[in-house]
């Protein structure tokens, strides 16, 4: 979802060094993306698996409903 939204993988972002840190959302890349899409991607990228939404939950997200 991240790559589809901004055309690169979050790990390809300059300065990203570790899979153990949160993925940053650069304002320049996301400024023309909806708040719903940003929220969905953020929930999909949660580091803690217990907090990360499932695929089923993602399909119920408002971004898919619009």
Biopython code that builds the backbone (N, CA, C, O; Angstrom):
import numpy as np
from Bio.PDB.StructureBuilder import StructureBuilder

atoms = [
    (1, "UNK", "N", (0.833, -1.184, 0.000)),
    (1, "UNK", "CA", (0.000, 0.000, 0.000)),
    (1, "UNK", "C", (0.880, 1.252, 0.000)),
    (1, "UNK", "O", (0.612, 2.207, -0.730)),
    (2, "UNK", "N", (1.922, 1.240, 0.816)),
    (2, "UNK", "CA", (2.815, 2.400, 0.882)),
    (2, "UNK", "C", (3.423, 2.657, -0.493)),
    (2, "UNK", "O", (3.408, 3.783, -0.988)),
    (3, "UNK", "N", (3.954, 1.606, -1.100)),
    (3, "UNK", "CA", (4.604, 1.765, -2.406)),
    (3, "UNK", "C", (3.608, 2.204, -3.475)),
    (3, "UNK", "O", (3.945, 3.019, -4.334)),
    (4, "UNK", "N", (2.408, 1.683, -3.433)),
    (4, "UNK", "CA", (1.410, 2.099, -4.416)),
    (4, "UNK", "C", (1.054, 3.573, -4.236)),
    (4, "UNK", "O", (0.760, 4.262, -5.213)),
    (5, "UNK", "N", (1.078, 4.051, -3.018)),
    (5, "UNK", "CA", (0.690, 5.438, -2.752)),
    (5, "UNK", "C", (1.763, 6.452, -3.141)),
    (5, "UNK", "O", (1.448, 7.528, -3.651)),
    (6, "UNK", "N", (3.029, 6.110, -2.901)),
    (6, "UNK", "CA", (4.090, 7.105, -3.125)),
    (6, "UNK", "C", (5.180, 6.658, -4.099)),
    (6, "UNK", "O", (6.138, 7.400, -4.316)),
    (7, "UNK", "N", (5.062, 5.482, -4.683)),
    (7, "UNK", "CA", (5.948, 4.985, -5.746)),
    (7, "UNK", "C", (7.330, 4.511, -5.281)),
    (7, "UNK", "O", (8.226, 4.326, -6.104)),
    (8, "UNK", "N", (7.505, 4.318, -4.003)),
    (8, "UNK", "CA", (8.733, 3.699, -3.517)),
    (8, "UNK", "C", (8.429, 2.974, -2.213)),
    (8, "UNK", "O", (7.469, 3.299, -1.513)),
    (9, "UNK", "N", (9.261, 1.990, -1.902)),
    (9, "UNK", "CA", (9.087, 1.255, -0.656)),
    (9, "UNK", "C", (9.576, 2.112, 0.506)),
    (9, "UNK", "O", (10.507, 2.900, 0.343)),
    (10, "UNK", "N", (8.965, 1.968, 1.665)),
    (10, "UNK", "CA", (9.410, 2.782, 2.789)),
    (10, "UNK", "C", (10.875, 2.544, 3.149)),
    (10, "UNK", "O", (11.538, 3.442, 3.668)),
    (11, "UNK", "N", (11.377, 1.360, 2.882)),
    (11, "UNK", "CA", (12.772, 1.061, 3.195)),
    (11, "UNK", "C", (13.727, 1.726, 2.204)),
    (11, "UNK", "O", (14.934, 1.747, 2.444)),
    (12, "UNK", "N", (13.221, 2.268, 1.103)),
    (12, "UNK", "CA", (14.058, 2.970, 0.128)),
    (12, "UNK", "C", (14.174, 4.466, 0.435)),
    (12, "UNK", "O", (14.852, 5.203, -0.282)),
    (13, "UNK", "N", (13.520, 4.899, 1.489)),
    (13, "UNK", "CA", (13.546, 6.312, 1.857)),
    (13, "UNK", "C", (14.931, 6.690, 2.351)),
    (13, "UNK", "O", (15.519, 5.961, 3.150)),
    (14, "UNK", "N", (15.459, 7.808, 1.895)),
    (14, "UNK", "CA", (16.769, 8.247, 2.384)),
    (14, "UNK", "C", (16.770, 8.377, 3.909)),
    (14, "UNK", "O", (15.865, 8.972, 4.495)),
    (15, "UNK", "N", (17.767, 7.830, 4.518)),
    (15, "UNK", "CA", (17.905, 7.920, 5.969)),
    (15, "UNK", "C", (17.242, 6.793, 6.742)),
    (15, "UNK", "O", (17.457, 6.674, 7.949)),
    (16, "UNK", "N", (16.443, 5.962, 6.085)),
    (16, "UNK", "CA", (15.813, 4.851, 6.796)),
    (16, "UNK", "C", (16.854, 3.765, 7.004)),
    (16, "UNK", "O", (17.447, 3.279, 6.041)),
    (17, "UNK", "N", (17.080, 3.380, 8.260)),
    (17, "UNK", "CA", (18.187, 2.477, 8.564)),
    (17, "UNK", "C", (17.787, 1.143, 9.158)),
    (17, "UNK", "O", (18.606, 0.225, 9.188)),
    (18, "UNK", "N", (16.565, 1.001, 9.630)),
    (18, "UNK", "CA", (16.254, -0.186, 10.390)),
    (18, "UNK", "C", (14.800, -0.591, 10.254)),
    (18, "UNK", "O", (13.912, 0.257, 10.158)),
    (19, "UNK", "N", (14.569, -1.877, 10.246)),
    (19, "UNK", "CA", (13.197, -2.390, 10.225)),
    (19, "UNK", "C", (12.569, -2.348, 11.622)),
    (19, "UNK", "O", (11.420, -2.752, 11.799)),
    (20, "UNK", "N", (13.312, -1.865, 12.599)),
    (20, "UNK", "CA", (12.804, -1.826, 13.963)),
    (20, "UNK", "C", (12.341, -0.431, 14.380)),
    (20, "UNK", "O", (11.960, -0.223, 15.532)),
    (21, "UNK", "N", (12.373, 0.512, 13.459)),
    (21, "UNK", "CA", (11.884, 1.855, 13.760)),
    (21, "UNK", "C", (10.643, 2.140, 12.927)),
    (21, "UNK", "O", (10.472, 1.561, 11.855)),
    (22, "UNK", "N", (9.788, 3.015, 13.402)),
    (22, "UNK", "CA", (8.590, 3.342, 12.630)),
    (22, "UNK", "C", (8.944, 3.942, 11.267)),
    (22, "UNK", "O", (9.945, 4.644, 11.126)),
    (23, "UNK", "N", (8.128, 3.662, 10.296)),
    (23, "UNK", "CA", (8.338, 4.212, 8.964)),
    (23, "UNK", "C", (7.875, 5.663, 8.963)),
    (23, "UNK", "O", (6.730, 5.947, 9.313)),
    (24, "UNK", "N", (8.751, 6.579, 8.573)),
    (24, "UNK", "CA", (8.345, 7.981, 8.541)),
    (24, "UNK", "C", (7.471, 8.273, 7.315)),
    (24, "UNK", "O", (7.608, 7.634, 6.271)),
    (25, "UNK", "N", (6.589, 9.229, 7.461)),
    (25, "UNK", "CA", (5.745, 9.685, 6.364)),
    (25, "UNK", "C", (6.222, 11.084, 5.993)),
    (25, "UNK", "O", (5.888, 12.058, 6.668)),
    (26, "UNK", "N", (7.005, 11.183, 4.918)),
    (26, "UNK", "CA", (7.499, 12.493, 4.506)),
    (26, "UNK", "C", (6.341, 13.320, 3.957)),
    (26, "UNK", "O", (5.607, 12.877, 3.073)),
    (27, "UNK", "N", (6.194, 14.501, 4.483)),
    (27, "UNK", "CA", (5.081, 15.380, 4.113)),
    (27, "UNK", "C", (5.013, 15.620, 2.608)),
    (27, "UNK", "O", (3.923, 15.658, 2.038)),
    (28, "UNK", "N", (6.148, 15.779, 1.971)),
    (28, "UNK", "CA", (6.162, 16.059, 0.539)),
    (28, "UNK", "C", (5.554, 14.901, -0.272)),
    (28, "UNK", "O", (4.915, 15.134, -1.298)),
    (29, "UNK", "N", (5.748, 13.678, 0.178)),
    (29, "UNK", "CA", (5.229, 12.511, -0.540)),
    (29, "UNK", "C", (3.744, 12.277, -0.287)),
    (29, "UNK", "O", (3.048, 11.722, -1.138)),
    (30, "UNK", "N", (3.261, 12.695, 0.867)),
    (30, "UNK", "CA", (1.895, 12.376, 1.282)),
    (30, "UNK", "C", (0.945, 13.563, 1.225)),
    (30, "UNK", "O", (-0.230, 13.414, 1.560)),
    (31, "UNK", "N", (1.412, 14.732, 0.812)),
    (31, "UNK", "CA", (0.579, 15.929, 0.884)),
    (31, "UNK", "C", (-0.667, 15.861, 0.007)),
    (31, "UNK", "O", (-1.667, 16.505, 0.322)),
    (32, "UNK", "N", (-0.634, 15.115, -1.060)),
    (32, "UNK", "CA", (-1.795, 14.996, -1.940)),
    (32, "UNK", "C", (-2.541, 13.680, -1.762)),
    (32, "UNK", "O", (-3.334, 13.292, -2.620)),
    (33, "UNK", "N", (-2.290, 13.001, -0.660)),
    (33, "UNK", "CA", (-2.963, 11.737, -0.358)),
    (33, "UNK", "C", (-3.998, 11.990, 0.728)),
    (33, "UNK", "O", (-3.794, 12.829, 1.606)),
    (34, "UNK", "N", (-5.087, 11.277, 0.667)),
    (34, "UNK", "CA", (-6.159, 11.482, 1.642)),
    (34, "UNK", "C", (-5.725, 11.086, 3.053)),
    (34, "UNK", "O", (-4.825, 10.270, 3.246)),
    (35, "UNK", "N", (-6.394, 11.689, 4.023)),
    (35, "UNK", "CA", (-6.144, 11.343, 5.423)),
    (35, "UNK", "C", (-6.493, 9.881, 5.674)),
    (35, "UNK", "O", (-5.822, 9.204, 6.452)),
    (36, "UNK", "N", (-7.546, 9.394, 5.013)),
    (36, "UNK", "CA", (-7.950, 7.996, 5.179)),
    (36, "UNK", "C", (-6.858, 7.050, 4.710)),
    (36, "UNK", "O", (-6.573, 6.055, 5.376)),
    (37, "UNK", "N", (-6.236, 7.351, 3.559)),
    (37, "UNK", "CA", (-5.164, 6.496, 3.051)),
    (37, "UNK", "C", (-3.969, 6.531, 3.991)),
    (37, "UNK", "O", (-3.375, 5.492, 4.280)),
    (38, "UNK", "N", (-3.618, 7.701, 4.463)),
    (38, "UNK", "CA", (-2.492, 7.809, 5.392)),
    (38, "UNK", "C", (-2.759, 7.019, 6.667)),
    (38, "UNK", "O", (-1.862, 6.352, 7.183)),
    (39, "UNK", "N", (-3.976, 7.091, 7.173)),
    (39, "UNK", "CA", (-4.331, 6.351, 8.380)),
    (39, "UNK", "C", (-4.263, 4.845, 8.144)),
    (39, "UNK", "O", (-3.741, 4.107, 8.979)),
    (40, "UNK", "N", (-4.787, 4.393, 7.016)),
    (40, "UNK", "CA", (-4.760, 2.961, 6.695)),
    (40, "UNK", "C", (-3.326, 2.453, 6.613)),
    (40, "UNK", "O", (-2.994, 1.431, 7.214)),
    (41, "UNK", "N", (-2.490, 3.149, 5.884)),
    (41, "UNK", "CA", (-1.098, 2.719, 5.729)),
    (41, "UNK", "C", (-0.388, 2.719, 7.084)),
    (41, "UNK", "O", (0.370, 1.795, 7.380)),
    (42, "UNK", "N", (-0.620, 3.725, 7.894)),
    (42, "UNK", "CA", (-0.003, 3.782, 9.221)),
    (42, "UNK", "C", (-0.428, 2.589, 10.071)),
    (42, "UNK", "O", (0.393, 2.014, 10.786)),
    (43, "UNK", "N", (-1.705, 2.212, 10.000)),
    (43, "UNK", "CA", (-2.180, 1.064, 10.774)),
    (43, "UNK", "C", (-1.603, -0.248, 10.251)),
    (43, "UNK", "O", (-1.370, -1.175, 11.027)),
    (44, "UNK", "N", (-1.373, -0.331, 8.948)),
    (44, "UNK", "CA", (-0.781, -1.540, 8.367)),
    (44, "UNK", "C", (0.702, -1.681, 8.708)),
    (44, "UNK", "O", (1.243, -2.787, 8.702)),
    (45, "UNK", "N", (1.349, -0.567, 9.003)),
    (45, "UNK", "CA", (2.790, -0.577, 9.272)),
    (45, "UNK", "C", (3.150, -0.525, 10.751)),
    (45, "UNK", "O", (4.308, -0.291, 11.094)),
    (46, "UNK", "N", (2.189, -0.735, 11.619)),
    (46, "UNK", "CA", (2.479, -0.739, 13.057)),
    (46, "UNK", "C", (3.537, -1.793, 13.361)),
    (46, "UNK", "O", (3.428, -2.933, 12.910)),
    (47, "UNK", "N", (4.557, -1.416, 14.121)),
    (47, "UNK", "CA", (5.632, -2.354, 14.456)),
    (47, "UNK", "C", (5.144, -3.502, 15.332)),
    (47, "UNK", "O", (5.548, -4.649, 15.142)),
    (48, "UNK", "N", (4.286, -3.195, 16.280)),
    (48, "UNK", "CA", (3.769, -4.206, 17.203)),
    (48, "UNK", "C", (2.646, -4.992, 16.509)),
    (48, "UNK", "O", (1.594, -4.428, 16.209)),
    (49, "UNK", "N", (2.863, -6.287, 16.254)),
    (49, "UNK", "CA", (1.841, -7.075, 15.564)),
    (49, "UNK", "C", (0.487, -7.076, 16.272)),
    (49, "UNK", "O", (-0.550, -7.221, 15.624)),
    (50, "UNK", "N", (0.489, -6.918, 17.578)),
    (50, "UNK", "CA", (-0.763, -6.895, 18.331)),
    (50, "UNK", "C", (-1.572, -5.630, 18.020)),
    (50, "UNK", "O", (-2.797, -5.632, 18.147)),
    (51, "UNK", "N", (-0.904, -4.569, 17.619)),
    (51, "UNK", "CA", (-1.572, -3.302, 17.298)),
    (51, "UNK", "C", (-1.869, -3.160, 15.809)),
    (51, "UNK", "O", (-2.697, -2.336, 15.418)),
    (52, "UNK", "N", (-1.200, -3.956, 14.975)),
    (52, "UNK", "CA", (-1.357, -3.877, 13.523)),
    (52, "UNK", "C", (-2.707, -4.457, 13.109)),
    (52, "UNK", "O", (-3.126, -5.488, 13.634)),
    (53, "UNK", "N", (-3.390, -3.800, 12.170)),
    (53, "UNK", "CA", (-4.683, -4.318, 11.727)),
    (53, "UNK", "C", (-4.480, -5.493, 10.767)),
    (53, "UNK", "O", (-3.468, -5.582, 10.071)),
    (54, "UNK", "N", (-5.445, -6.368, 10.749)),
    (54, "UNK", "CA", (-5.406, -7.531, 9.860)),
    (54, "UNK", "C", (-5.890, -7.118, 8.472)),
    (54, "UNK", "O", (-6.394, -6.010, 8.286)),
    (55, "UNK", "N", (-5.735, -8.003, 7.518)),
    (55, "UNK", "CA", (-6.232, -7.741, 6.166)),
    (55, "UNK", "C", (-7.747, -7.574, 6.190)),
    (55, "UNK", "O", (-8.288, -6.713, 5.497)),
    (56, "UNK", "N", (-8.421, -8.380, 6.972)),
    (56, "UNK", "CA", (-9.880, -8.277, 7.074)),
    (56, "UNK", "C", (-10.285, -6.928, 7.660)),
    (56, "UNK", "O", (-11.223, -6.295, 7.176)),
    (57, "UNK", "N", (-9.583, -6.490, 8.695)),
    (57, "UNK", "CA", (-9.873, -5.183, 9.282)),
    (57, "UNK", "C", (-9.554, -4.058, 8.297)),
    (57, "UNK", "O", (-10.274, -3.062, 8.223)),
    (58, "UNK", "N", (-8.473, -4.228, 7.549)),
    (58, "UNK", "CA", (-8.088, -3.211, 6.570)),
    (58, "UNK", "C", (-9.175, -3.031, 5.512)),
    (58, "UNK", "O", (-9.453, -1.911, 5.085)),
    (59, "UNK", "N", (-9.774, -4.117, 5.100)),
    (59, "UNK", "CA", (-10.832, -4.024, 4.085)),
    (59, "UNK", "C", (-12.075, -3.307, 4.602)),
    (59, "UNK", "O", (-12.903, -2.858, 3.810)),
    (60, "UNK", "N", (-12.210, -3.198, 5.894)),
    (60, "UNK", "CA", (-13.331, -2.478, 6.495)),
    (60, "UNK", "C", (-12.990, -1.013, 6.761)),
    (60, "UNK", "O", (-13.842, -0.247, 7.212)),
    (61, "UNK", "N", (-11.761, -0.628, 6.487)),
    (61, "UNK", "CA", (-11.310, 0.743, 6.740)),
    (61, "UNK", "C", (-12.091, 1.717, 5.852)),
    (61, "UNK", "O", (-12.467, 1.370, 4.732)),
    (62, "UNK", "N", (-12.333, 2.931, 6.347)),
    (62, "UNK", "CA", (-13.071, 3.936, 5.549)),
    (62, "UNK", "C", (-12.467, 4.221, 4.170)),
    (62, "UNK", "O", (-13.200, 4.581, 3.249)),
    (63, "UNK", "N", (-11.162, 4.068, 4.010)),
    (63, "UNK", "CA", (-10.560, 4.334, 2.689)),
    (63, "UNK", "C", (-11.133, 3.391, 1.630)),
    (63, "UNK", "O", (-11.353, 3.802, 0.491)),
    (64, "UNK", "N", (-11.377, 2.133, 1.995)),
    (64, "UNK", "CA", (-11.964, 1.187, 1.048)),
    (64, "UNK", "C", (-13.453, 1.424, 0.851)),
    (64, "UNK", "O", (-14.020, 1.001, -0.157)),
    (65, "UNK", "N", (-14.087, 2.089, 1.795)),
    (65, "UNK", "CA", (-15.529, 2.296, 1.739)),
    (65, "UNK", "C", (-15.889, 3.501, 0.874)),
    (65, "UNK", "O", (-17.039, 3.638, 0.457)),
    (66, "UNK", "N", (-14.919, 4.377, 0.599)),
    (66, "UNK", "CA", (-15.238, 5.580, -0.163)),
    (66, "UNK", "C", (-15.172, 5.385, -1.653)),
    (66, "UNK", "O", (-15.419, 6.323, -2.410)),
]
sb = StructureBuilder()
sb.init_structure("model")
sb.init_model(0)
sb.init_chain("A")
sb.init_seg("    ")
for serial, (resi, resn, name, xyz) in enumerate(atoms, 1):
    if name == "N":
        sb.init_residue(resn, " ", resi, " ")
    sb.init_atom(name, np.array(xyz, "f"), 0.0, 1.0, " ", f" {name:<3s}", serial, name[0])
structure = sb.get_structure()
